[in-house]
Amino acid sequence: MRIRTMFATAVLGAATAAPAVLAGPQAAAAPAPAGCTATDAEIYAAPAAVTGSPGDLLACREAKLTNIPGDVPMKAWKVRYVSTDAKGARIAVTGTVAIPTAAWTKGGSRPTVAFNPGTLGSGPQCAFSKQLAGEYVDMYEGGNLQLFLHAGYAVAATDGVGYLDGQVHTYMVGANAGHALLDIVRTSRRIPGGTLAADGKVGISGYSEGGAASLWGAQLAASYAPELNVVGAAAGGVPGDLRLTAKQLNGSLFAGFLADALVGLNAAYPEMPFTELMNEQGARAIKDVRANCLYGTLAVFLGARVENFSKDKLSLDQIYALKGPGGVTWGEIVDRQKLGVDIGRPGSGAKYTIGFPVFQYRGWLEEIIPHETEDATRAAYCAAGITTTWKTTYPTEHLSTDWGAAGDVTSFLGDRFEGKPVQGDC
């Protein structure tokens, strides 16, 4: 008997029901805030020259997060803040900060969960901060945030890079994701009227795309944000090796994720050959990625193969071999996003050092991300001596694992906030 996953069912339904959502007009750049009185237009304004330090608050406004269930009393803000892209340039990024109104009574300062959502789509209309506030609903993680807030933790949830007006999300670009995730924690402590202290402990969390971002945040924390007291990271459904993941996605029910990744990599590395390679179908595909959010993108690209979008019918391997300025190939850029490379404990001399425990997980019925890459990422962390807890016994497929593991993620981070020891299971 053929099992149809929750994701597949949603995609097939969206193929006939999901309309394209077009990005709105560009807005003027926002000034630095004296208070949280910015308009939505100022929060999501088209990018201009960005100065300041990573984590600086550029604009904020109070928000009601109608898509977090449970009526947890909280104060929340949409924020626009300074971050750093993969090439070292200052950029503006958006996100959400939420702080429970109940007093923190467990000792020390209130901890913060740095959160990156799973895939939402690549156009600016898909931003997590907009969806949490009910402006458009194509997301599925409000309940996960509710668990963190109910436990008393603040949440600093980045949208990720590329959700300003006129932009496209730089999907699966590791440095962009890790920087944006760490910087929103810095930003959360600079909100006028906010109550978060600089010494609050930080836990990192994300699933799927968010899981990759979580591990990039973990790998970059010591070098990029050493002042943050990061005590643990949880990451599930992680596409740690984009080559393996792309091979499985190409021509599958979930080829939309591959389309997001190709367009996202082009957004981050526009100097590389891409748009000039496209045929008419490829040019339309780029517009489709920008126009749709999660389920719309999956519906549009159902069963699509990358070979059909370029003039020369280029395969993935042929695309990887293409060279840009200085002889850099697409394959080299894709390999830069691989997780678990040159990692180690503090003092190891590795490029990326991690001195806190990590929880990694996947569903037993995982059907989108190859098991080989998730298992290999965990193995790389274990080989590097990083305290790693690994769980694969959830009786769930890709999407439902996000919910099925949410309680374990909350408990894992809660134990780290309380300073409880963990041995890992490598």
Disulfide bonds with the S-S distance in Angstrom:
Cys36-Cys60 2.10
Cys126-Cys293 2.04
Cys382-Cys426 1.97
